[in-house]
């Protein structure tokens, strides 16, 4: 079943690349590895979201989501060369986001997810509660 899912993503990647009928350029095979920053272990079932980006650096419509396997890996074939915005989301970790220039026939992208940072408040424990007026 995993093979069918990966094949489906590969075909959707090709379809995504062919949305622009004029595109006849090179395509890339992308591999992703998602690891925990603090111990290097894989993050399973993380969402790797791919967004096309136009020449102005703006995210365009479309895109797709991949899921990592037990080894924190996923891949897709048939992504056109050019800018690509990649986000990685997983429960219990900070969201990762970065733009990449896809310019090689094969590219492996390693993402190390961090634990959430502490949250800060402007209200301290010793601050008296404000009464509504």
N, C-alpha and C positions, 0 to 999 in steps of 0.2 A: 504494500500500500504506500509506503514511503516513496518508492520509485515513481508511482503514479503522481503523487503530489509534486515531487521535484520536476517531473516531466511537464506537468501542468504549468508550473511557474516558469519553466523555460520557454514554453510556447507563448505564455502571456507576455514574457519579456520581449520575444520576437514581435508579437503583435503590437506591443507598446512602441517599439522602435519603428514599426512600419506605419504608425499613425500619420506620419508625414510621408506621403507617397513619393516625394522628391528625394528622400534620403537614400543615398546609395553608398554611403561611407562605410568605414570599417566598424566592426562590432567587437565587443569585449565579453569575456567570460569572467564574472566576478565571483570571488570566494570570500566568505566572511567567517571570522572566528571571534566569538564573544566570550570574554573571560572576566572573572571577578578580579578587580584591581588589587585587593588586599592579599589574595593567596594564589592567583593564577589558575584557579579551577574553572572549568567551563560553566557557562550559564545556559541552561537548557530552556527551551520554549520562549526565548527572547524574541520579540518582534523586531525585525530589520525592515524598515520602511524606506523605500526608494522614491524620490520625487524628482521629476525632470526639472531643470532650471533653464530659463531662456538666456539669451546673450546679455540681458540687462542684470542678470543675477537674481531674477525674480522666479519664485516657484510657480510652475505652470500646472494646469489641470492634469489629472491622471496620476499615475503612480501605482505602486503595489507593495504588498507586505509579504515577507518571508518569515518563517519560524525556524529557530535553531534546533538541532537535534540534541541527543544526550551528550555529545562531545562539544556542544556550543558552536556547531558549524552549520552553514547553509550556503547555497550557491545559486547562481542564475546565469544563463547563457543568452547572448543576443542583445546586449545593452549597447546602444550606439555611443561612439566616442563623444566627449563633450562634458559639460558640467553636470553633476549629479549631487543632489542633497540626500544625505543618509542620516536617518534617525534610528536609534536603538532604544527600545523600551523593555523593561522587565520589572515586575513587582519587587519592591524593596531596594531599588537602585535608582540613582539619578539618571534622568534621560540624557542620552548622548546625541549630539547633532553636529554635523560638519559637512561642508561642501567639498567635493572631490572633483578633480579633473580626470576623467576617464580617457586614457590615451595609450593603452597597451592592450594587446590581444588577450592577456590574462593578468588579472590583478587580484591579490589577496589583501583584504583589509582586516586588521586586527583591532578590536575595540575592547578596552578595559573599562568595565562599569564600576563606578564608585558607589559606596553606600551614601544614603542621604546625609547631608550636612545638618548641623544643629540649626534650629530655628530661633530667631531672636525677636524679642518684643520690646517696644518702647516703654511698656508698662512693667515696672518692677514689682516684686512681691510687697515691698514696703509702701507702695503708692496707695493713697486712699482712693476709694471708689468715687467717681464723679457723680453728683446728684443731677438728675435731669432738671432742666429749667422750664 
